[in-house]
Structure formats: structure tokens, C-alpha cells
Amino acid sequence: MAIVVDGNKLALEREADLRKKVNKLKGLGIVPKLAIIVMKDDSAGQLYSRLKKEAAKRVGIKLIKYQFEDLKAEEIVELIKGLNKDERFQGIVVQRPGISWGKKHKMDRGEFEVWWKTIVQTIELKKDVDGLREDSKFLLGAVKAVQIILDNVEIKGRKMVIAGSRGLMGRRLVKYFSDKDFEVKGVDVGEDLSKATIKADILISATGKENLITNKMVKKGAVVIDVGWPRGDVKFDEVKNKAKVITPVPGGIGPLTVVSLLENLVEGIYNSEITHIDQLP
């Protein structure tokens, strides 16, 4: 039976430390403030924006949500341009809908990616605290969350397979961990996933395809990290009997992704406003 990672517990531990840093900032008259943009009919985006708002409130960060019904990128871009100039906001996040949402709105994958890039490239670099831009100085929240989990579990073997490597999440995961001490292979839906996944010491799935990863696709004793959303890629009840470590959905990567975003926001403020955290009273 696998060790089930308690993402909620890890996130709350990090929130406690983050709350102290936020309080120090407030003592200097600096109130961390985050803008989040979400499409009104994106149910997953609405859920995640709510979870982010709840976590922000717990640590003392102000979060303002902006909703859009119209898909025209120009209107969203205009809002972002205004937020870039608004010094009260230190961070801007756009909740990325899934490809299926794009299809519902008659956008193929290429059109959706152009729409998305047009929007996120407008975010000023110093305010891109969720790492949405390809050239962002911040680490994408979910990628940071995966690293947190790997830092908290025992790993045997360095062969890492990332399923869903064509998507935003998968691309970033491949790029980040290829620069670490891992042998990384990216595979995507439509390829022979099981041929690659069965060899993985660490299997990270970010396809967004519910129940895609089955018991037969997982190496015995592997670390399995489910980054699929909104319902998870892994058949949890099957795979937990074969893996050494597994993350559940919900309660695994999700809470750590949220706290990682908030940490990025606060770290960005420290880097721009204060020479060193230890100099704070």
C-alpha cells in the first residue's frame, strides 16, 4: 500500500510561515494584493479561484477576482494593462481553462493557444507570479508543488516520465526537471503511454484525462504524482496498491499549487521592496 501524500497538511505548514512574512510586510505598510482573472463559464477555473481566495484570506493576502463572459482577448488584455499600472496589485493571475473549454467555444488547440498567449504575454513580468509567461522569473505553481512533494518523500531511482508533455503543465515540468538530476522523458496522449510509464521511478501525469493512468501502467514501487485536473489522471484505488508514494485528487498537488502561487507573490514583494527578509523587524 502506497504512502498517500497529504497535500493539505504540507500546504498548511507552508501557510503558517507565509502568514508570518505577510504580517511583517503589513508592519511596513505593504499589503500583498493579487488579481485573478477567470472565465465565468469555466467551472474548474471558478473552483480553483475560490480555493485561492480562501487560502489568500487565511494568510492575510487580498485577492480580487475579475470575471469575463466575453471571450475576446482584447477586453481581457485591456484589464491586464490597467492592472500592470496599478501599484496596489503586486501580482496578476489568469486562470487557464482546459482545452475542452476551448473546444466548447469553437476554438481548436492552435486557436486556443494563440488566445491564451495573447492574454498572458500582456502580464508585466514582475507581476506574473504564477509563472504563466514562458519567460517568467517565477516558477509555475504546479511545478513548484511537484518539487515540494519530491522534497518530502523518499525517492529511489532517477528515471522520470511526464505524461501530457505537450500541454502547458507538461512542457514546464519537462523543462524544469530536465535541468535537475533526473533522466526525464515526456510522452503525450496518443502515444504509447504505458511503454514509457511502466519504466518510471517517478511518474508525473498532467494530461487532464480522468482515470487514464491504470495499475498496469505503473512500475511497482514508483512515486506517482497526479497533476491532472479537475478530477485527476490516475485510477487512485488501483494504483495505490502498486506505487510506493501517490498523491490523491483532491488533496494532493492542488493545495500546494495554491500556496506556491501565494509564496511567489510574497517573494516577489520581498525581492522588489526589501534587500533581505532577515532585515525586517
N, C-alpha and C positions, 0 to 999 in steps of 0.2 A: 504493500500500500504506500502510495506516494506521500511525501510531506506536502501539505497544501499551504501555499504562501498566503498569509493574512495581510493583504494589501491595505486593508483599513487600519490595522494596528500600526503598520510601518508608517502610513501617512499621518496618523495622529501624533506619533512620536516626532515626526518632522514638523508638523504644525506647531507643536509646543515650542520648538526652537525658533520657528519663523515668527511666532507671536511676540517673542522677546525682542526680536530685531525690529519688528513693526512698531512696538512700543517705544523703542529708542529713537526711531525716526520721528514719531509723533512728538517726542520730547523736544525735538529740534524744530518743530513746526512743519514737518514734512508728512503729508497724508498720502500714502500709496493709493492710487486710483487707476482702475482698469476699465477699459471699454470693451465690450464683447458684442459682436455683430452676428446675428443668426437669422436664417430664413424662417419665416413664420410657419410654413408647412413642412419643415424638416423636423420630424418627431424626435429623432435621435439627437439632433442639434439642440432642440429645446430641453431635452433631458440633461445633456451634458452642461449646457449653460446654467441650468438650475443648480446642478451639483457644484459647479464652480462658484456660483453666487453664495451658496451655503457655506462652502469652505472659506471663501474670502471673508465672509462675516465673522466666522469663528476666529480668524487670525487678525481681524481689525482692518482689512483692506476694503475700500469702497469699490463696488463693481456696478457699472451702469450697463444695462442691456439695450441694444437697439435692434429692432425687428424690421424685416423687409418682406413685402409680398411681391413687389415687382422685381423681376429677375434682371433688369437692366443694370449692367455693371457700372454704367456711368453714374447712377444715383448713389450706389454704394461707395464708389470712388470719391465722389464729392464729399460724402460724410467723412471718409477717412482723411481726406486732405484737411478738413476742418479740425479733426481730432489731432492730426500731426502738429498743428499750430497751437492747440490748446495746452498750455503748460500745466493745467490741473491734472491731465492724464499722462502717466508715465508709460502706459502700455496699451496696445490695441490688439485684439484677437478677433479673427473671423472664424466662426465655427464652420468647418468644411463639411458640406453634405456628402453623402455617398454617391457613387456612380449611378446607382439605381435611382436616386433622386433626380439626377441629371436626365436620365432616360425618360422619367415621368414628365419632364419638361421639354421633351423632344430634342435633347442635346446628346449627340454621340460622345464617345470618350474624348475624342480630339477637341470637339467644341467645348465640352465641359472643362477640359484642362486649360484652354485659352481663356475662358470666362474666369476661372479660378486665378490664373496667373495675373490677369489684368487687375484683379482686385488686390491680391496680396502684395504685388510689387509696388503698390501705392503706399503701403505702410512704411513710415520712416524707420530706418534700420535700428535706431536706438529704442524704438517703441515696439519692435517686433519680438515681444517677449515670449511668444510661443514657438519661435523658430520656424515660421511659415515660409519665409523667403528662402530661396536656395542659398543666398549669400548672407544669411542671418548670422549674427555673432552669438546668438542664443541657441542652445540645443533643444530640438523638438521635444516637447513634454513627454511623449510616449517613449522616445528613445532614452531619455534620462531615466524614466521609470523602469525600463528594462535593465539598465545599468545598476540601478538601486537594488533590484531583485538579485542580480548576479553577484553583487557585493555582499548579499546576506544569505547566500546558500553555498553549499559545498559543490564544487564542480570537478568532475573527473573527465578528462578529455577536452580537446580544444576544437573539435570539428563542429562548426555551427552551420545550420541550414535555416534560411529565412524564406518562408513560403509567402507569396504575394509580393515578390520583389519589383513588380512594375508599378505598384501604387506608390503614393507619396510616402506612406509609412515604411513600406518595404524598401524603397530606394534609400531613404535616410538611414535605416537600420544597417543595410549592406555597407553604405559609405562609412558610417561611424565605426562599426565593429571590424571592418577591413583594416582600419588603422590601429586596431588593438591586437593583442596577442591571440588571435583566433584564426582558424582556417575557415573562411566564410564562403558559402555557396548560396546564391539566390536562385529560387525557382518560382514559377508563376502558375496560376490556374491555366489548364490547357496543356501543360507539360506533364511528364510522368512524375508526379509529386512523390509518390511512395518510393520510387527508386532512390531518390535523394534523402527523403526524410528518415527512412529506416536506418540510415548510417549516421544520423546526427547525435552527437553527445548533448548538444543544446539545440532544441527545435523551437524557433520563434515563428508563430503563424500570424500573418496580418493580411489575410485575404478578404475578410468580411463575408465569407461563405459559411453559413451556420452548419455545424457538425461535419465539416469537411475532413478534419483530421481524426482518423479512427485508430483503434488499438493496433491494427495490423501495419500501420504506417509509422509506428514509433518504436525506436530501439529500447530494449529493456534497460532500465536504469538511467534513462535520459532525463534532462531538465527540459520541461515543456512550458513555454511561456505563450499564453494566448492573448494576442493583441487585437483579435478580431472584434468588430463592433457591428451592431449593438448587442448581439446575443452570443458572440464567441464562435471561434472556428473549431474548437476541439470538443469531441464527444467525451465530456469530462468523466462521466461514470464508468466508461470503458477504460480510458487512458490512465486514470489514476491508479489502476491495478498493475500497470506496467512501468510507468515512469517512476523516477526517484523523487522528483520535485515537479509540482504542477501549480499553475495559477488558475483560480476559478474566474468565472464571469457570471455575475458581477463580483466585486470584492477583491480583485487581483490587481491588474495593471491600472484600472480606472482611477481609483483614489490616488495612486502615486503619480499618475499623469496630471491630475488636478493640482496636487501640491507642488509638483515640479514647475508648472506654469507660474504659480504664485511665488515660488522661490526665485525664478528668473526675474520676475518683476522687481522684487526687493533687492536682488543682487545688482540689477541694472541701476537702481536708485543709488545704492552704495557706491557703485563704480563711478557714477557721474557726479554725485554730490559730496562724497566723503572720501578722504585719502585711504583710511583703513578703519575697519569695524572696531578694532580694539581702542581706537582713539575716542570712541563715544563714551559719554559719561555713564 
